[in-house]
Amino acid sequence: MTISAPDDDAIILTVDDRETNFLSPLINDEKLLALEYRRRKNGNDVKSVHPADVSAEEAKGWVVQRPGKRATRLKRPKKHENLLEDRVWCLLYSMGYRTLNEARFRIAFTRFDTSTGRKEIDVYAEDQETVLVIECKSRKERGRRSLLKDIQETISLQQYFRDSINRRLAGAAKPKIIWLYATNNILWSASDIERAETHGIQIITENEIQYFETFLKHMGPAGKYQILGDFLRGQKIPGLTNVKVPAIRGKIGGEVFYSFVTTPRNLLKIAFINHQALNHPDGRPAYQRMISSSRIKEIGSFIEKGGFFPTNILVNFSDAPRFDLISNSENTDANLKFGWITLPSKYRSAWIIDGQHRLYGFSYLDDEYLDQSLFVLAFEKMAVQKEADLFITINHRQKSVPKSLLVSLLADIRMGDSDPSTALSALGSAVVRALNTDKTSPLARRFSTHGVPPEPSQNLTISEAVNGLRRSGLIGKVIGKTLAPGPLSGATDDQTVERASIVLSAYFEEVRLANPARWEAGREAFIAVNPGIRAHLSMIAEVVTYLSHKNSLDFPLMEPEEFCRHVTTFCQPIFKFIKSASDDVVRDRFSRKFGEGGVKEYAYHLMQILQDTHSDFGTEEFQRWVEQSNSEKIDEVNQFLMKLAERLTDYVIDTLKKVHGTHRLASDEQAFWEIGVESERIRKNAFEAQQRDKARRKPKEAYLNIVDLAEIVKQQNNWDHFENVFKNARPDERAGQKYYLGWINTFNELRNIAAHKNQLKTYTDDDLEFVEWLRTEVHPKVPS
């Protein structure tokens, strides 16, 4: 039998009619399913062999798990493609499916070019309402892979599957068939995504699988409809039609609401919680935190003991429900109407705003509990921003909303905010979300998500990336009370998100392609790390500024593709460095870059690579850093400042001991410390610093700060002993002052530069002039 895909140029398959039972073998026995689940859950393949055969098997990669006289048990790590299949199979088992495929089952076919093949369907699951047919595709290392041929074959065989499924379930209502491609470590192409979506094939990556696993771990099988709602949004739920309950309809805060009582059995099927961990780019606000499994169990136990909740579960109906009024003679209130509401019968039609734990507290309870009463207050088609705002209002006093979640929420609830700083952060949040959720982006699923345990590759944080976008000015900057556009800004916020996503995805794709192994290694390789991403954003902004002036380019008016072409061409030296530099060189330049200074230093190292090709590239501050980072003179300045600080501190302490003595007072403190240092603040700070220094703890007086010295020496009982050394008037200071200690603050600032070179502070010409003043005016006065 010959079949072809809908497209003229698609593959043509000739299927062996003798092998058209696409659904065999299947398992529906509980014990066999449990055994299969344990086998697939294991990360290793296992087998038993005769002891005489062990050596031969070890040569193939097997290792002994348990020796025996008659049989030795061996194990070997599963291949990455098998791990993905088993992971998806176990996910469906955890969702409650109890008819799943056994070992591999295949279809024989002949392609249009006369070559033969066997199509393997990796995972199949069914129940009375739904069937899932899943292809699993994996790469050992993250990268791009064309799936066009696989998708075309699936399209060509879809009708065969429908026929087989309908024959198998003859006599029952036709189930909803979900076609899925589950992928791991694959960066999709836009054309493959379009082809799959055109033919009703949905895509889940390891990002969604990770979320589903975490959700089910907390929820158990009751989370099934949450996951199905992601695949079947807007479709009718079999067996849930014409469910009517009495209700009140009214208005509050300008929003239509319905108040009614229903059961967990009904609400669980239509409910959907848009956790921030799921974060699909479908226009909905992803504001909810991941459900707490401990709270779920506590609530379940409370219900089993007869507990109930007199408070409303707050939901938002995505569509206006049917509401039938009772007779007009009994509906006389102008603000409230009584009637019968027909509950929505579509997947994910009731978005939970508040009360997810109360609803899912029924997750692990027996069937008898699912018909208890739940109070519900449902809004009708409330705007998504208002929905998220309501969540924040309800929850912010109960439990602080984490910073990572708040930053992510900005994209949903603060876009276009009247405050320019908030609006800029919201715009940055939307750009980062787009990069993280775009299956074609090199930054897809690289950001950790609140509520989901991160994998090693998810070492980036949304808040840091948003901070980097803000500081770079690429999508705009706050000037006064307005938000000025940046080179990546579009005419609208949505256009800015699209434009920035295209350019940044293309740029970081060049970084990834330069050395895929380093990119995927995350923090271990110092490239795809928070300081690195931020540094690249800063560096891109400098490149745009340089090329704008050097080559008279107008980046704001460029199409995204042209914009990126200019930047990536200019940055080729960076990509070559990432590709070929040794691990030691990369580590030396880019490791241990923390804080704002660390990000700047990382960016300067990137710019220095570009400066080797373009000598006039970089800001004045960057040029000064380049000059001073390799200067012996600066090293000598650093040493002078550190030694002078040490000498001044020692001089003050020695003088105090000579003047006030080292004997103990009634307080058990030495006299020089209690009498010579009157400030309780200074003494307290020194003591706390001493306690923090557990490695090389010194006497507490050794922990005085330079600025503390000024306050100590000008005490009334100390000044006469220190005036000769510390009273030093600067040439530009007005005459007639008593102390002339202003120089100490400037000295302290420069001493901090010397002590914290990793913070990337450089000396200006005025700084170096001040150092020379210290050499001639202060240094000679300090006793050796």
SULMOCOR-V91864 format. One line per field, one symbol per residue. ss: DSSP state (2 for helix, 1 for strand, 0 for the rest). psi: psi as a letter, one per 30 degrees, with the letter a starting at -180 (. if undefined). burial: # if it has 24 or more other C-alpha atoms within 12 Angstrom, else .. Layout:
ss = ???
psi = ???
burial = ???
This chain:
ss = 0111000000011110222000000110022222222222200111111022222222000011110000011111100222222222222222200011100011111100000111111011110001111111111111110002222222222222222222220000000111111111111002222222220011110222222222222222222222222220000100000001111111110011111111122222221100100000000000010000222222222222000000001111100001111002220000001111110001000111110222220000002222201111111100022222222222200000002222222222200000022222222222222222200000000010000000000001022222222222000011100111000000002222222222222222222222022222022200000222222222222222222222000022200222222222220222222222002222222200002222222222222222200000000222222222200222222222222222222222222222220001000001222200000222222222222200000002222002222222200000222222220000000000000000222222222222202220000022222222222222222000
psi = kklllfkeglkkkjkjffhgifhkklkgkeeeeeeeeeeffkfkkllklkffgeeeeefgfklkejlleekkkllkklleeeeeeeeeeeeeeffgkgjllbakklkklklfgfkllkjkjekkklafelkkjkkkklkekkakkkgeeeeeeeeffeeeeeeeeeeegkflkklkkjkkjklkgkjlleeeeeeeeeggklkkafeeeeeeeeeeeefaffgefeeeffegkflkjkgikhjklklkkakkggkklkklkaleeeeeefkkjikffehkigfkkifklkkjeeeeeeeeeeeegglljglkkkljkflklkjjklkfffifkffkkkakkjkkglkhfjkjekgeeeegfgegllefffglkkkkjkljhkkeeeeeeeeeeefffekkkleeeeeefefefgkglfjeeeeeeeeeeeeeeeeffjffkfgkgfklkkfkkklefiglkeeeeeeeeeffgegllkjbgljkllfgkafleeeeeeeeeeeeeeefeeeefeieeeeffbfffgdileeeeeeeeeeeeeeeeeeeeeghkiefflleeeeeeeeeeegeeeeeeeefkleeeeeeeflhjlleeeeeeeeeeeeeeeffejfgklleeeeeeeeffgkeeeeeeeeeeeeeeeeeeeeeeeeeeeeflglkaffglkefeeefjfjeeeeeeeeeeeffifeiklkfffgklefeeeeefgkegfefffeeefjjklegkllgleehgffeeeeeeeeeeefiffghklkleeeeeeeeeeeeeeeffjk.
burial = ..###.....#####....#####.###....##.##.###..###.##....#.......###.......####.....########################.######......######################..####.#..#########.###..##.......###############...##.##..#.#################################.###.....#.######.....##########################..##########..##.##..#........########.###.............#############################...##.#####################........#..#############...#################################....#####################.....#.######..##.############################.#######################.......##...#..##.###.######.###......#..#####..#.##############.....##...#..##.##....#..##.###.##############..#...........#######...##..#.............###############...##.###.######........######.##########.##.####...##.##..#...##..#..
